[in-house]
Structure formats: C-alpha cells, structure tokens
Amino acid sequence: MGSNLELPSQKVRKMQYPSGSDNTALQLFSSGTTGLPKGIELTHANLSLMNELYAENTGFDGERSVFFNALPVFHNAGINSAFMPLIEGGRNVLLPGFDPARIIAAIAEHRVSHTFLVPAMMLFMLQVPGVEHAYFSSLKLMAYGGSPAGTLTTLSPEDHDAGGPRAYLLRSAGKRIRGVDLRIVDLGTLQDAKEGEVGEIWVRALHNMKGYWRILKKSVC
C-alpha cells in the first residue's frame, strides 16, 4: 500500500548555545555533612586549570602514562581522575568499585604508572594477603588525598621522609600549589593569624568552585 505521509521539512532550525569559560560545566553535590547536600558548580575554566595542575603535580606524561581510577566519579577527585588522563592523551583504567585485590592485580596487568587513592584505600590494600610480592615496578606515583589534604596544597614525594629529620612534615597538608593564594585569618581582627594560633583558612584560586547552586554568597574583600 502506498503512503500519503509527508516527509518533515529539510529545513531544521539550529539552536546555538554559546558557552564561555565562566559558564557552569559540571555540577557535583556535597555530602551534606552540615545540612542538606548542596550543588557545587564548576566552570569550564575551573575544570581546565584543575586538570592542568593535576597533571603538573603528578607528573602525568601524556600517552606514555597509564592512570588507574577506582574513585567514584560523583566526587570531584573521581571525575577529575577520569578527565585528566583523557585531556593529556594518556590511558585511563577504571574499576566500577573498590576492591583492594583487584586494584593490586590491575596495576600489574595494565602497567599502571599513576593512581590516586584515599588513605583508607591504601590501608586496605596493604592488608591484602601477598601484597608484598605484588608487581608495583611500573608505578611512578601514588597520590592520595581526601583526608587533611585537597587540591590546594601538595606534599611532594621528597617530603615523605618517615624515618628522617623531615618526618614532621607528614603531619602537614604540604605547600600551596601554583596559582593558589592562601591565608590563615584571625576572625576577630580579619588579619593574618600569628604562627601557632588557630584561624580560618581563606583561599583564592582560579580553580575554586564558582559557587553553590541557587545559593547567593556574599563576597569578603
């Protein structure tokens, strides 16, 4: 049987949505530790610089490097551990969940050169039977964070001096990274707190979040 249906018009209206560096590219959610979860807006510029610094501070070297990611991608560390190797043109190996034995096996199987874990993950890996005989020769750097550390400061491999005169540095969050301005402020005077005094951490950095979704935030100069 024939059909009298007409074909849709070939003239399709194209919708254009220009995007700038300050537009929101990604929205993650906080854990809601002090209330309901809040939407954290990250811009194109935030993500671009964040991943540039990520590669720079871990020494990830493009196609010659292999990154292993077992972190959840709904978290800032996990999603950027997925983005960065792709941006740099390297390989990225992902597992759908945390399994200490599988991570150890994957490092050997894929000749992983870089990874990022939280301290609890590292502890569980050390408890896997036979870990002392596992293959780690390809591993150049195992970064960690998510406890008293973040994307504002870093403690270099040279500063991990567990049995030497610089062992005290392991109690610190390290030095501020490139592009970060950081102050410890006395909230009573809004001046820099004196050495040894407790204060609030103030940070200014281009890779800081844009803000909380639908929450107005007052600026402090």
C-alpha beads as a LAMMPS data file, in Angstrom:
LAMMPS data file: protein, C-alpha beads

221 atoms
220 bonds

1 atom types
1 bond types

-500.0 500.0 xlo xhi
-500.0 500.0 ylo yhi
-500.0 500.0 zlo zhi

Masses

1 110.0

Atoms # bond

1 1 1 0.000 0.000 0.000
2 1 1 1.136 3.480 -0.710
3 1 1 1.567 6.185 1.909
4 1 1 0.404 9.760 1.836
5 1 1 2.644 10.755 4.759
6 1 1 4.788 13.775 4.009
7 1 1 8.444 13.872 4.940
8 1 1 9.370 16.510 7.501
9 1 1 10.884 19.676 6.189
10 1 1 14.583 19.508 5.458
11 1 1 14.982 22.948 6.935
12 1 1 15.990 22.302 10.526
13 1 1 16.354 25.253 12.819
14 1 1 19.713 25.118 14.526
15 1 1 19.797 26.186 18.166
16 1 1 23.057 27.692 19.317
17 1 1 24.073 27.865 22.952
18 1 1 27.409 29.670 23.185
19 1 1 29.419 28.761 26.251
20 1 1 32.040 30.872 27.975
21 1 1 34.829 29.922 30.330
22 1 1 32.805 31.161 33.329
23 1 1 29.719 29.109 32.466
24 1 1 28.924 26.089 34.607
25 1 1 30.238 22.895 33.015
26 1 1 29.709 20.414 35.830
27 1 1 27.621 20.270 38.976
28 1 1 28.542 17.912 41.810
29 1 1 26.909 17.620 45.204
30 1 1 28.391 17.925 48.667
31 1 1 27.909 15.126 51.177
32 1 1 25.612 17.267 53.304
33 1 1 27.757 16.929 56.426
34 1 1 26.336 20.102 57.996
35 1 1 22.923 20.081 56.312
36 1 1 21.289 19.113 53.048
37 1 1 23.624 18.367 50.104
38 1 1 24.458 21.473 48.074
39 1 1 25.074 21.681 44.334
40 1 1 28.690 22.680 43.651
41 1 1 29.101 24.468 40.329
42 1 1 32.374 24.108 38.433
43 1 1 33.054 26.181 35.319
44 1 1 34.918 25.266 32.138
45 1 1 37.823 27.393 33.392
46 1 1 37.764 25.637 36.796
47 1 1 37.987 22.188 35.211
48 1 1 40.589 23.190 32.634
49 1 1 43.003 24.653 35.185
50 1 1 42.256 21.988 37.789
51 1 1 43.262 19.214 35.398
52 1 1 46.285 21.138 34.142
53 1 1 47.518 21.397 37.741
54 1 1 46.593 17.759 38.373
55 1 1 48.839 16.579 35.531
56 1 1 51.589 19.003 36.512
57 1 1 51.709 17.968 40.165
58 1 1 51.542 14.228 39.497
59 1 1 53.971 14.212 36.565
60 1 1 51.429 12.539 34.280
61 1 1 53.128 12.408 30.887
62 1 1 50.507 12.006 28.187
63 1 1 50.443 8.834 26.123
64 1 1 53.431 7.393 27.985
65 1 1 51.437 7.264 31.238
66 1 1 48.653 4.994 32.483
67 1 1 46.274 6.207 35.182
68 1 1 44.238 3.926 37.422
69 1 1 40.978 5.257 38.891
70 1 1 38.853 3.413 41.454
71 1 1 37.263 6.538 42.912
72 1 1 33.535 7.305 42.433
73 1 1 33.000 9.772 39.587
74 1 1 30.265 11.622 41.507
75 1 1 33.150 13.023 43.605
76 1 1 35.490 15.798 42.496
77 1 1 38.583 13.594 42.845
78 1 1 36.998 10.758 40.895
79 1 1 35.645 12.788 37.992
80 1 1 38.914 14.685 37.542
81 1 1 40.876 11.429 37.743
82 1 1 38.737 10.378 34.778
83 1 1 39.081 13.676 32.901
84 1 1 42.795 14.371 33.342
85 1 1 44.264 11.313 31.556
86 1 1 41.871 11.858 28.648
87 1 1 42.802 15.546 28.376
88 1 1 46.502 14.651 28.472
89 1 1 46.133 11.881 25.890
90 1 1 47.025 9.022 28.216
91 1 1 45.366 5.743 29.114
92 1 1 42.788 5.519 31.874
93 1 1 41.905 2.269 33.641
94 1 1 38.696 2.329 35.711
95 1 1 37.063 -0.139 38.078
96 1 1 33.337 0.076 38.916
97 1 1 34.015 -0.206 42.646
98 1 1 36.700 -0.521 45.287
99 1 1 38.254 -3.977 45.509
100 1 1 41.776 -3.933 47.032
101 1 1 42.883 -7.222 45.466
102 1 1 41.614 -6.242 42.016
103 1 1 43.399 -2.893 42.222
104 1 1 46.705 -4.606 43.005
105 1 1 46.164 -7.037 40.114
106 1 1 45.172 -4.217 37.728
107 1 1 48.354 -2.251 38.464
108 1 1 50.368 -5.228 37.249
109 1 1 48.086 -6.136 34.331
110 1 1 47.910 -2.641 32.841
111 1 1 51.374 -1.439 33.900
112 1 1 49.808 1.470 35.765
113 1 1 52.131 4.461 36.240
114 1 1 49.886 6.801 38.269
115 1 1 46.943 6.488 40.620
116 1 1 45.033 8.478 43.218
117 1 1 43.583 6.892 46.364
118 1 1 42.218 7.951 49.710
119 1 1 44.223 6.842 52.782
120 1 1 41.633 4.217 53.798
121 1 1 42.011 2.544 50.387
122 1 1 45.779 2.365 50.797
123 1 1 45.360 0.791 54.232
124 1 1 43.045 -1.926 52.883
125 1 1 45.462 -2.652 50.022
126 1 1 48.303 -3.169 52.488
127 1 1 46.184 -5.782 54.269
128 1 1 45.681 -7.944 51.144
129 1 1 47.483 -11.302 51.616
130 1 1 50.599 -11.481 49.448
131 1 1 50.724 -7.741 48.704
132 1 1 54.466 -7.758 49.487
133 1 1 55.009 -9.937 46.411
134 1 1 52.788 -7.902 44.064
135 1 1 54.097 -6.094 40.974
136 1 1 54.463 -2.353 41.516
137 1 1 57.506 -1.673 39.323
138 1 1 55.524 0.366 36.776
139 1 1 54.090 2.663 39.453
140 1 1 55.755 6.084 39.395
141 1 1 53.387 7.953 41.695
142 1 1 50.589 7.054 44.102
143 1 1 48.842 10.282 45.055
144 1 1 46.456 10.470 47.994
145 1 1 44.016 12.938 49.462
146 1 1 40.511 13.278 50.820
147 1 1 41.599 13.460 54.458
148 1 1 43.507 16.549 55.681
149 1 1 44.504 17.343 52.089
150 1 1 42.974 18.720 48.917
151 1 1 43.603 20.379 45.531
152 1 1 45.103 23.498 47.098
153 1 1 48.257 22.078 48.631
154 1 1 50.581 19.160 47.956
155 1 1 53.235 17.240 49.834
156 1 1 55.941 16.154 47.382
157 1 1 57.430 12.633 47.317
158 1 1 60.669 14.105 48.678
159 1 1 58.794 15.338 51.755
160 1 1 57.619 11.815 52.655
161 1 1 60.530 11.195 54.985
162 1 1 59.009 8.801 57.522
163 1 1 62.226 7.981 59.370
164 1 1 64.302 11.118 58.833
165 1 1 64.619 14.693 60.093
166 1 1 61.711 15.883 57.919
167 1 1 59.227 13.301 59.239
168 1 1 57.230 16.076 60.939
169 1 1 56.095 17.246 57.503
170 1 1 53.843 14.194 57.252
171 1 1 51.539 15.928 59.734
172 1 1 51.045 18.833 57.329
173 1 1 48.957 19.259 54.181
174 1 1 52.049 20.396 52.265
175 1 1 52.810 23.562 50.336
176 1 1 50.297 25.554 48.313
177 1 1 50.362 24.745 44.618
178 1 1 50.805 27.159 41.725
179 1 1 48.042 29.742 41.398
180 1 1 46.774 29.441 44.975
181 1 1 46.678 32.354 47.445
182 1 1 46.177 31.129 50.998
183 1 1 45.828 32.890 54.366
184 1 1 45.130 31.819 57.946
185 1 1 42.918 34.606 59.295
186 1 1 42.002 35.693 62.823
187 1 1 38.235 36.194 62.552
188 1 1 38.290 38.753 65.344
189 1 1 40.622 41.136 63.533
190 1 1 40.459 39.785 59.934
191 1 1 44.257 39.967 59.986
192 1 1 46.679 37.103 59.427
193 1 1 46.787 34.858 62.485
194 1 1 50.106 34.643 64.251
195 1 1 52.188 31.489 63.988
196 1 1 50.773 28.773 66.225
197 1 1 47.360 30.444 66.559
198 1 1 44.092 28.947 65.299
199 1 1 42.414 30.774 62.424
200 1 1 40.128 30.300 59.460
201 1 1 41.629 29.228 56.122
202 1 1 40.960 31.724 53.333
203 1 1 41.714 30.633 49.781
204 1 1 41.724 32.373 46.420
205 1 1 42.364 30.290 43.305
206 1 1 41.111 30.231 39.714
207 1 1 40.133 26.577 40.040
208 1 1 37.945 27.201 43.083
209 1 1 34.285 26.404 42.565
210 1 1 32.000 29.006 41.012
211 1 1 29.623 28.725 43.966
212 1 1 26.692 26.753 45.330
213 1 1 23.744 26.222 43.005
214 1 1 20.918 28.680 43.749
215 1 1 22.641 29.968 46.866
216 1 1 23.815 33.574 46.975
217 1 1 27.148 34.098 48.640
218 1 1 28.447 37.421 49.923
219 1 1 31.974 38.436 48.966
220 1 1 34.556 39.470 51.505
221 1 1 37.252 41.884 50.322

Bonds

1 1 1 2
2 1 2 3
3 1 3 4
4 1 4 5
5 1 5 6
6 1 6 7
7 1 7 8
8 1 8 9
9 1 9 10
10 1 10 11
11 1 11 12
12 1 12 13
13 1 13 14
14 1 14 15
15 1 15 16
16 1 16 17
17 1 17 18
18 1 18 19
19 1 19 20
20 1 20 21
21 1 21 22
22 1 22 23
23 1 23 24
24 1 24 25
25 1 25 26
26 1 26 27
27 1 27 28
28 1 28 29
29 1 29 30
30 1 30 31
31 1 31 32
32 1 32 33
33 1 33 34
34 1 34 35
35 1 35 36
36 1 36 37
37 1 37 38
38 1 38 39
39 1 39 40
40 1 40 41
41 1 41 42
42 1 42 43
43 1 43 44
44 1 44 45
45 1 45 46
46 1 46 47
47 1 47 48
48 1 48 49
49 1 49 50
50 1 50 51
51 1 51 52
52 1 52 53
53 1 53 54
54 1 54 55
55 1 55 56
56 1 56 57
57 1 57 58
58 1 58 59
59 1 59 60
60 1 60 61
61 1 61 62
62 1 62 63
63 1 63 64
64 1 64 65
65 1 65 66
66 1 66 67
67 1 67 68
68 1 68 69
69 1 69 70
70 1 70 71
71 1 71 72
72 1 72 73
73 1 73 74
74 1 74 75
75 1 75 76
76 1 76 77
77 1 77 78
78 1 78 79
79 1 79 80
80 1 80 81
81 1 81 82
82 1 82 83
83 1 83 84
84 1 84 85
85 1 85 86
86 1 86 87
87 1 87 88
88 1 88 89
89 1 89 90
90 1 90 91
91 1 91 92
92 1 92 93
93 1 93 94
94 1 94 95
95 1 95 96
96 1 96 97
97 1 97 98
98 1 98 99
99 1 99 100
100 1 100 101
101 1 101 102
102 1 102 103
103 1 103 104
104 1 104 105
105 1 105 106
106 1 106 107
107 1 107 108
108 1 108 109
109 1 109 110
110 1 110 111
111 1 111 112
112 1 112 113
113 1 113 114
114 1 114 115
115 1 115 116
116 1 116 117
117 1 117 118
118 1 118 119
119 1 119 120
120 1 120 121
121 1 121 122
122 1 122 123
123 1 123 124
124 1 124 125
125 1 125 126
126 1 126 127
127 1 127 128
128 1 128 129
129 1 129 130
130 1 130 131
131 1 131 132
132 1 132 133
133 1 133 134
134 1 134 135
135 1 135 136
136 1 136 137
137 1 137 138
138 1 138 139
139 1 139 140
140 1 140 141
141 1 141 142
142 1 142 143
143 1 143 144
144 1 144 145
145 1 145 146
146 1 146 147
147 1 147 148
148 1 148 149
149 1 149 150
150 1 150 151
151 1 151 152
152 1 152 153
153 1 153 154
154 1 154 155
155 1 155 156
156 1 156 157
157 1 157 158
158 1 158 159
159 1 159 160
160 1 160 161
161 1 161 162
162 1 162 163
163 1 163 164
164 1 164 165
165 1 165 166
166 1 166 167
167 1 167 168
168 1 168 169
169 1 169 170
170 1 170 171
171 1 171 172
172 1 172 173
173 1 173 174
174 1 174 175
175 1 175 176
176 1 176 177
177 1 177 178
178 1 178 179
179 1 179 180
180 1 180 181
181 1 181 182
182 1 182 183
183 1 183 184
184 1 184 185
185 1 185 186
186 1 186 187
187 1 187 188
188 1 188 189
189 1 189 190
190 1 190 191
191 1 191 192
192 1 192 193
193 1 193 194
194 1 194 195
195 1 195 196
196 1 196 197
197 1 197 198
198 1 198 199
199 1 199 200
200 1 200 201
201 1 201 202
202 1 202 203
203 1 203 204
204 1 204 205
205 1 205 206
206 1 206 207
207 1 207 208
208 1 208 209
209 1 209 210
210 1 210 211
211 1 211 212
212 1 212 213
213 1 213 214
214 1 214 215
215 1 215 216
216 1 216 217
217 1 217 218
218 1 218 219
219 1 219 220
220 1 220 221
